Amino acid sequence: MLVLGRKPGEYVVIDDKIIVKVVKSEAGDLRLAIDAPKDVPIVRGEVYERNKNIIDKTDK
């Protein structure tokens, strides 16, 4: 896993196709703005894990 430090307004580019930008909300929270092709699924980690656990349970 690559770990990068980024400040609000800075971004990283993945494979010339996906841009992940750090943005700051009015409440001071840091958020990620993701610009990716429509065929690339983007799922929050907790949703991914929940779905993975459901699939794992049905496969048994």
Secondary structure as a PSIPRED ss2 file (coil, helix, strand):
# PSIPRED VFORMAT (PSIPRED V4.0)

   1 M C   1.000  0.000  0.000
   2 L C   1.000  0.000  0.000
   3 V C   1.000  0.000  0.000
   4 L C   1.000  0.000  0.000
   5 G C   1.000  0.000  0.000
   6 R C   1.000  0.000  0.000
   7 K C   1.000  0.000  0.000
   8 P C   1.000  0.000  0.000
   9 G C   1.000  0.000  0.000
  10 E C   1.000  0.000  0.000
  11 Y E   0.000  0.000  1.000
  12 V E   0.000  0.000  1.000
  13 V E   0.000  0.000  1.000
  14 I E   0.000  0.000  1.000
  15 D C   1.000  0.000  0.000
  16 D C   1.000  0.000  0.000
  17 K C   1.000  0.000  0.000
  18 I E   0.000  0.000  1.000
  19 I E   0.000  0.000  1.000
  20 V E   0.000  0.000  1.000
  21 K E   0.000  0.000  1.000
  22 V E   0.000  0.000  1.000
  23 V E   0.000  0.000  1.000
  24 K E   0.000  0.000  1.000
  25 S C   1.000  0.000  0.000
  26 E C   1.000  0.000  0.000
  27 A C   1.000  0.000  0.000
  28 G C   1.000  0.000  0.000
  29 D C   1.000  0.000  0.000
  30 L E   0.000  0.000  1.000
  31 R E   0.000  0.000  1.000
  32 L E   0.000  0.000  1.000
  33 A E   0.000  0.000  1.000
  34 I E   0.000  0.000  1.000
  35 D E   0.000  0.000  1.000
  36 A C   1.000  0.000  0.000
  37 P C   1.000  0.000  0.000
  38 K C   1.000  0.000  0.000
  39 D C   1.000  0.000  0.000
  40 V C   1.000  0.000  0.000
  41 P C   1.000  0.000  0.000
  42 I C   1.000  0.000  0.000
  43 V C   1.000  0.000  0.000
  44 R C   1.000  0.000  0.000
  45 G H   0.000  1.000  0.000
  46 E H   0.000  1.000  0.000
  47 V H   0.000  1.000  0.000
  48 Y H   0.000  1.000  0.000
  49 E H   0.000  1.000  0.000
  50 R H   0.000  1.000  0.000
  51 N H   0.000  1.000  0.000
  52 K H   0.000  1.000  0.000
  53 N H   0.000  1.000  0.000
  54 I H   0.000  1.000  0.000
  55 I H   0.000  1.000  0.000
  56 D H   0.000  1.000  0.000
  57 K H   0.000  1.000  0.000
  58 T H   0.000  1.000  0.000
  59 D H   0.000  1.000  0.000
  60 K C   1.000  0.000  0.000
